[in-house]
Amino acid sequence: MTELIVKAGLSYLLGSIVGSLLIGRLKGGVDIRALGSGNAGATNALRTFGRAIAFWVLVIDLAKGFVATRLIAPALLPGIAPAPPALGAWCVTACALAVMLGHVYPLWFGLRGGKGVATLVGAVLGIDPWLLAPMVLTWLAAVVLFGFVGLASMLATLALAVEIAIGNFAPRLPLLAFAVAATALILYTHRSNIARMRAGTESRARRLWLFGARRGPA
């Protein structure tokens, strides 16, 4: 249990390094939460700072998710006895969720962070790259068909949970618990997007938004 708690704590602290807020601070104290949509994520960084900054924001937020699940979760910690196999299988789940919570509620930035999608993708990449396939395909299809980036992110996370539920992935229960909890967290962090979609005021991306063009509110 000690190993799980320590690794989850380290993952949370790592998750608290939010790419857009870190870069904004290095650029003279610019707070992206006061710009654009107010979200501290790569999409808002693209809209407010441009592609170059958005790229590095995305890299940072992806990397910390990957490090949490690929490096921290399986690491042998000095002075701490490894957890028994039954509990050790939950280390990846704990680290993945903790790094996402760190991004959403960052200790270093007043507990106001991003929505956790890029960090989720990085965590999944560290767990098993094959799990990304339905997420990416679902996200692309949703953006092209509906134009809502937030909706695409929610559907992609749901696709992850469905894939694990019906697929042959091990350890099954810890992975499924992670996917369900991640889906709930992503839905919660996108509650404002859901409200705007219901009100008809959510911004739409062009169908070929990935290739550069975009437009304002529908």
Backbone hydrogen bonds in HBPLUS format (Angstrom, degrees):
<---DONOR---> <-ACCEPTOR-->    atom                        ^
c    i                          cat <-CA-CA->   ^        H-A-AA   ^      H-
h    n   atom  resd res      DA  || num        DHA   H-A  angle D-A-AA Bond
n    s   type  num  typ     dist DA aas  dist angle  dist       angle   num
A0005-ILE N   A0001-MET O   3.00 MM   4  6.27 163.1  2.03 154.7 158.8     1
A0006-VAL N   A0002-THR O   2.93 MM   4  6.11 168.2  1.94 157.0 160.0     2
A0007-LYS N   A0003-GLU O   2.95 MM   4  6.06 169.2  1.96 154.1 157.4     3
A0008-ALA N   A0004-LEU O   2.93 MM   4  6.00 156.1  1.98 145.4 152.6     4
A0009-GLY N   A0005-ILE O   2.90 MM   4  6.06 152.8  1.98 144.5 152.3     5
A0010-LEU N   A0006-VAL O   2.92 MM   4  6.22 156.7  1.98 150.9 156.8     6
A0011-SER N   A0007-LYS O   2.94 MM   4  6.12 155.0  2.01 144.2 151.4     7
A0012-TYR N   A0008-ALA O   2.89 MM   4  6.13 150.9  1.98 145.4 153.3     8
A0013-LEU N   A0009-GLY O   3.05 MM   4  6.31 162.2  2.08 149.3 153.4     9
A0014-LEU N   A0010-LEU O   2.95 MM   4  6.18 155.0  2.01 145.5 152.9    10
A0015-GLY N   A0011-SER O   2.83 MM   4  6.02 156.6  1.89 146.6 153.4    11
A0016-SER N   A0012-TYR O   3.00 MM   4  6.25 131.2  2.25 141.4 154.2    12
A0016-SER N   A0013-LEU O   3.21 MM   3  5.09 133.1  2.45  91.1 103.7    13
A0017-ILE N   A0014-LEU O   3.08 MM   3  5.71 166.4  2.10 117.2 121.2    14
A0022-LEU N   A0018-VAL O   2.85 MM   4  5.95 158.6  1.89 164.1 171.4    15
A0023-ILE N   A0019-GLY O   2.96 MM   4  6.12 170.9  1.97 154.9 157.4    16
A0024-GLY N   A0020-SER O   2.91 MM   4  5.92 154.2  1.98 136.4 144.7    17
A0025-ARG N   A0021-LEU O   2.97 MM   4  6.07 150.8  2.06 138.4 145.6    18
A0026-LEU N   A0022-LEU O   3.00 MM   4  6.29 153.8  2.07 147.0 154.4    19
A0027-LYS N   A0023-ILE O   2.88 MM   4  6.09 131.8  2.12 142.5 156.2    20
A0029-GLY N   A0024-GLY O   3.06 MM   5  5.61 124.1  2.39 136.3 143.2    21
A0030-VAL N   A0024-GLY O   2.90 MM   6  4.54 128.8  2.17 136.4 123.1    22
A0028-GLY N   A0025-ARG O   3.31 MM   3  5.52 147.6  2.42 111.8 110.9    23
A0029-GLY N   A0025-ARG O   3.31 MM   4  4.05 141.3  2.47  98.0 107.1    24
A0034-ALA N   A0031-ASP O   2.99 MM   3  5.81 168.6  2.00 124.3 127.9    25
A0035-LEU N   A0032-ILE O   2.97 MM   3  5.03 163.6  2.00 111.0 113.7    26
A0038-GLY N   A0035-LEU O   2.84 MM   3  5.37 139.4  2.01 151.2 148.3    27
A0045-ALA N   A0041-GLY O   3.01 MM   4  6.21 149.5  2.11 144.9 154.6    28
A0046-LEU N   A0042-ALA O   2.83 MM   4  6.05 147.2  1.93 146.1 153.9    29
A0047-ARG N   A0043-THR O   3.16 MM   4  6.48 153.9  2.23 142.7 149.1    30
A0048-THR N   A0044-ASN O   2.91 MM   4  6.04 147.7  2.02 146.5 155.1    31
A0049-PHE N   A0045-ALA O   2.70 MM   4  5.20 156.7  1.75 139.5 147.7    32
A0050-GLY N   A0045-ALA O   3.15 MM   5  6.55 129.0  2.43 145.2 152.4    33
A0054-ALA N   A0050-GLY O   3.10 MM   4  6.20 161.6  2.14 150.1 155.7    34
A0055-PHE N   A0051-ARG O   2.83 MM   4  5.96 150.1  1.92 150.0 157.0    35
A0056-TRP N   A0052-ALA O   3.33 MM   4  6.70 160.0  2.38 148.1 151.4    36
A0057-VAL N   A0053-ILE O   2.94 MM   4  6.20 154.7  2.01 154.0 162.1    37
A0058-LEU N   A0054-ALA O   2.93 MM   4  6.10 159.5  1.97 147.7 152.8    38
A0059-VAL N   A0055-PHE O   2.94 MM   4  6.23 155.4  2.00 147.4 154.6    39
A0060-ILE N   A0056-TRP O   3.01 MM   4  6.15 167.4  2.02 149.0 151.4    40
A0061-ASP N   A0057-VAL O   3.04 MM   4  6.23 169.6  2.05 153.2 156.1    41
A0062-LEU N   A0058-LEU O   2.88 MM   4  5.96 153.9  1.94 149.7 156.9    42
A0063-ALA N   A0059-VAL O   2.85 MM   4  5.87 163.4  1.88 149.4 154.9    43
A0064-LYS N   A0060-ILE O   3.14 MM   4  6.34 159.9  2.18 151.8 155.0    44
A0066-PHE N   A0062-LEU O   3.08 MM   4  6.38 158.6  2.12 153.1 159.5    45
A0067-VAL N   A0063-ALA O   2.85 MM   4  6.07 165.5  1.87 157.9 161.3    46
A0068-ALA N   A0064-LYS O   3.08 MM   4  6.13 156.5  2.14 140.6 146.5    47
A0069-THR N   A0065-GLY O   3.31 MM   4  6.57 160.7  2.35 148.4 151.5    48
A0070-ARG N   A0066-PHE O   2.82 MM   4  5.73 161.4  1.85 158.4 164.7    49
A0071-LEU N   A0067-VAL O   2.92 MM   4  5.02 148.7  2.02 125.1 134.5    50
A0072-ILE N   A0067-VAL O   2.92 MM   5  6.31 162.5  1.96 159.8 164.9    51
A0073-ALA N   A0068-ALA O   3.00 MM   5  6.15 148.4  2.10 147.2 156.1    52
A0075-ALA N   A0072-ILE O   3.19 MM   3  5.22 149.4  2.28 105.2 114.4    53
A0080-ILE N   A0077-LEU O   3.22 MM   3  5.59 161.8  2.25 133.1 132.2    54
A0087-LEU N   A0084-PRO O   2.89 MM   3  5.47 130.6  2.14 117.9 130.6    55
A0088-GLY N   A0084-PRO O   2.67 MM   4  5.71 161.2  1.71 158.4 163.0    56
A0089-ALA N   A0085-PRO O   3.20 MM   4  6.17 148.2  2.31 145.1 147.5    57
A0090-TRP N   A0087-LEU O   2.90 MM   3  5.49 152.6  1.97 115.3 123.9    58
A0091-CYS N   A0088-GLY O   2.98 MM   3  5.31 164.1  2.00 112.1 117.3    59
A0094-ALA N   A0090-TRP O   2.89 MM   4  6.12 166.1  1.91 154.2 157.8    60
A0095-CYS N   A0091-CYS O   2.84 MM   4  6.00 165.0  1.86 152.8 157.0    61
A0096-ALA N   A0092-VAL O   2.85 MM   4  5.93 161.7  1.88 151.4 156.9    62
A0097-LEU N   A0093-THR O   3.01 MM   4  6.16 167.8  2.02 152.9 156.0    63
A0098-ALA N   A0094-ALA O   2.88 MM   4  5.91 153.8  1.95 143.1 151.7    64
A0099-VAL N   A0095-CYS O   2.92 MM   4  6.03 159.5  1.97 148.3 152.5    65
A0100-MET N   A0096-ALA O   3.26 MM   4  6.42 151.8  2.35 138.8 146.2    66
A0101-LEU N   A0097-LEU O   2.88 MM   4  6.15 157.3  1.93 149.3 155.9    67
A0102-GLY N   A0098-ALA O   2.85 MM   4  6.07 147.5  1.95 144.5 153.9    68
A0103-HIS N   A0099-VAL O   3.14 MM   4  6.38 145.3  2.27 136.2 144.2    69
A0103-HIS N   A0100-MET O   3.11 MM   3  5.12 119.8  2.49  93.4 108.0    70
A0104-VAL N   A0100-MET O   2.97 MM   4  6.31 157.4  2.02 150.6 156.9    71
A0105-TYR N   A0101-LEU O   2.70 MM   4  5.68 160.9  1.73 149.3 155.5    72
A0114-GLY N   A0103-HIS O   3.14 MM  11  6.00 133.5  2.36 134.4 135.8    73
A0113-GLY N   A0104-VAL O   2.99 MM   9  4.49 144.4  2.13 142.3 131.3    74
A0109-PHE N   A0106-PRO O   3.24 MM   3  5.42 154.0  2.31 104.2 111.7    75
A0111-LEU N   A0106-PRO O   2.83 MM   5  4.54 148.3  1.93 160.5 150.4    76
A0112-ARG N   A0109-PHE O   3.39 MM   3  6.21 161.7  2.43 121.3 124.8    77
A0120-LEU N   A0116-GLY O   2.95 MM   4  6.00 147.8  2.05 140.6 149.7    78
A0121-VAL N   A0117-VAL O   2.95 MM   4  6.29 158.1  2.00 152.7 158.1    79
A0122-GLY N   A0118-ALA O   2.98 MM   4  6.28 158.5  2.03 148.8 154.2    80
A0123-ALA N   A0119-THR O   2.94 MM   4  6.15 154.9  2.00 146.0 152.9    81
A0124-VAL N   A0120-LEU O   2.90 MM   4  6.17 160.3  1.94 155.7 160.7    82
A0125-LEU N   A0121-VAL O   2.90 MM   4  6.11 154.2  1.97 147.3 154.9    83
A0126-GLY N   A0122-GLY O   3.06 MM   4  6.34 147.0  2.17 142.1 150.3    84
A0127-ILE N   A0123-ALA O   3.04 MM   4  6.35 138.6  2.22 141.0 152.7    85
A0127-ILE N   A0124-VAL O   3.10 MM   3  4.96 123.9  2.42  92.4 107.0    86
A0128-ASP N   A0124-VAL O   2.92 MM   4  6.05 169.3  1.93 166.4 164.3    87
A0131-LEU N   A0128-ASP O   2.92 MM   3  5.67 154.7  1.98 124.8 131.7    88
A0132-LEU N   A0129-PRO O   3.00 MM   3  5.54 158.0  2.05 113.3 120.3    89
A0133-ALA N   A0130-TRP O   3.32 MM   3  5.75 151.5  2.40 108.9 115.2    90
A0135-MET N   A0132-LEU O   3.05 MM   3  5.11 114.9  2.50  99.5 116.3    91
A0136-VAL N   A0132-LEU O   2.85 MM   4  6.02 168.3  1.86 172.3 173.4    92
A0137-LEU N   A0133-ALA O   3.05 MM   4  6.20 171.9  2.06 157.5 160.1    93
A0138-THR N   A0134-PRO O   2.93 MM   4  5.82 156.0  1.99 137.3 144.5    94
A0139-TRP N   A0135-MET O   2.90 MM   4  6.05 159.7  1.94 147.8 153.9    95
A0140-LEU N   A0136-VAL O   2.94 MM   4  6.13 170.4  1.95 155.4 157.6    96
A0141-ALA N   A0137-LEU O   2.99 MM   4  6.08 165.0  2.01 146.7 151.4    97
A0142-ALA N   A0138-THR O   2.93 MM   4  6.05 160.1  1.97 149.2 154.7    98
A0143-VAL N   A0139-TRP O   2.98 MM   4  6.20 160.1  2.02 153.3 158.4    99
A0144-VAL N   A0140-LEU O   3.00 MM   4  6.17 167.2  2.02 153.6 157.1   100
A0145-LEU N   A0141-ALA O   2.88 MM   4  5.97 160.7  1.92 148.8 154.7   101
A0146-PHE N   A0142-ALA O   2.80 MM   4  5.58 162.8  1.83 144.9 150.9   102
A0147-GLY N   A0143-VAL O   2.86 MM   4  4.45 128.0  2.13 108.9 124.1   103
A0205-ALA N   A0147-GLY O   2.63 MM  58  4.75 164.9  1.65 139.8 145.2   104
A0152-ALA N   A0148-PHE O   3.03 MM   4  6.20 156.6  2.08 144.3 151.2   105
A0153-SER N   A0149-VAL O   2.97 MM   4  6.25 150.1  2.06 147.5 155.0   106
A0154-MET N   A0150-GLY O   3.05 MM   4  6.38 157.4  2.11 150.2 155.8   107
A0155-LEU N   A0151-LEU O   2.94 MM   4  6.16 165.2  1.97 155.9 159.6   108
A0156-ALA N   A0152-ALA O   2.93 MM   4  6.02 150.8  2.01 142.6 151.0   109
A0157-THR N   A0153-SER O   3.09 MM   4  6.30 154.3  2.16 144.9 150.7   110
A0158-LEU N   A0154-MET O   3.04 MM   4  6.30 156.1  2.10 145.8 152.7   111
A0159-ALA N   A0155-LEU O   2.87 MM   4  6.11 147.5  1.98 143.3 152.4   112
A0160-LEU N   A0156-ALA O   3.15 MM   4  6.50 141.2  2.31 139.4 148.6   113
A0160-LEU N   A0157-THR O   3.14 MM   3  5.12 124.3  2.47  93.7 107.5   114
A0161-ALA N   A0157-THR O   3.27 MM   4  6.69 156.2  2.33 147.5 152.1   115
A0162-VAL N   A0158-LEU O   3.00 MM   4  6.32 159.5  2.04 153.1 158.8   116
A0163-GLU N   A0159-ALA O   2.88 MM   4  6.01 159.2  1.92 146.6 152.6   117
A0164-ILE N   A0160-LEU O   3.06 MM   4  6.32 163.9  2.09 153.9 156.9   118
A0165-ALA N   A0161-ALA O   2.97 MM   4  6.09 154.1  2.04 144.0 151.9   119
A0166-ILE N   A0162-VAL O   3.02 MM   4  6.21 152.8  2.10 153.3 158.4   120
A0167-GLY N   A0163-GLU O   2.80 MM   4  5.55 128.5  2.07 141.5 154.9   121
A0175-LEU N   A0171-PRO O   3.21 MM   4  6.26 162.4  2.25 154.4 159.8   122
A0176-LEU N   A0172-ARG O   2.86 MM   4  6.02 159.4  1.90 156.1 162.6   123
A0177-ALA N   A0173-LEU O   2.89 MM   4  6.02 159.7  1.93 152.6 158.3   124
A0178-PHE N   A0174-PRO O   2.98 MM   4  6.19 154.8  2.05 143.9 150.6   125
A0179-ALA N   A0175-LEU O   2.92 MM   4  6.20 162.8  1.95 150.2 154.6   126
A0180-VAL N   A0176-LEU O   2.93 MM   4  6.11 165.0  1.95 154.4 157.8   127
A0181-ALA N   A0177-ALA O   2.97 MM   4  6.06 165.5  2.00 147.5 152.2   128
A0182-ALA N   A0178-PHE O   2.78 MM   4  5.89 157.7  1.83 152.1 159.1   129
A0183-THR N   A0179-ALA O   2.93 MM   4  6.07 153.9  2.00 142.5 149.5   130
A0184-ALA N   A0180-VAL O   3.01 MM   4  6.30 160.3  2.05 148.8 153.8   131
A0185-LEU N   A0181-ALA O   2.94 MM   4  6.19 155.8  2.00 146.9 153.7   132
A0186-ILE N   A0182-ALA O   2.86 MM   4  6.06 163.5  1.89 153.5 157.6   133
A0187-LEU N   A0183-THR O   2.94 MM   4  6.11 159.7  1.98 150.4 156.1   134
A0188-TYR N   A0184-ALA O   2.99 MM   4  6.17 152.4  2.07 141.4 149.3   135
A0189-THR N   A0185-LEU O   2.86 MM   4  6.15 161.0  1.89 153.7 158.4   136
A0190-HIS N   A0186-ILE O   3.05 MM   4  6.12 130.7  2.31 137.6 149.7   137
A0191-ARG N   A0188-TYR O   3.17 MM   3  5.21 155.8  2.24 113.5 112.1   138
A0193-ASN N   A0190-HIS O   3.01 MM   3  5.12 118.8  2.40  98.0 113.5   139
A0194-ILE N   A0190-HIS O   2.98 MM   4  6.34 155.8  2.04 154.0 161.0   140
A0195-ALA N   A0191-ARG O   3.00 MM   4  6.24 156.3  2.05 142.9 149.0   141
A0196-ARG N   A0192-SER O   2.96 MM   4  6.21 155.8  2.02 145.5 151.7   142
A0197-MET N   A0193-ASN O   2.86 MM   4  6.10 154.6  1.92 150.5 157.7   143
A0198-ARG N   A0194-ILE O   3.00 MM   4  6.23 157.3  2.05 148.1 154.0   144
A0199-ALA N   A0195-ALA O   3.00 MM   4  6.22 139.7  2.16 137.8 149.3   145
A0200-GLY N   A0196-ARG O   2.83 MM   4  5.89 113.7  2.28 136.3 152.7   146
A0201-THR N   A0196-ARG O   2.87 MM   5  5.04 152.4  1.95 147.8 148.7   147
A0200-GLY N   A0197-MET O   3.17 MM   3  4.94 145.9  2.30  92.7 102.8   148
A0209-TRP N   A0206-ARG O   2.92 MM   3  4.71 142.2  2.07 120.4 114.0   149
A0211-PHE N   A0208-LEU O   2.91 MM   3  5.58 154.1  1.98 118.9 126.7   150
A0212-GLY N   A0209-TRP O   2.97 MM   3  5.42 164.2  2.00 119.2 120.3   151
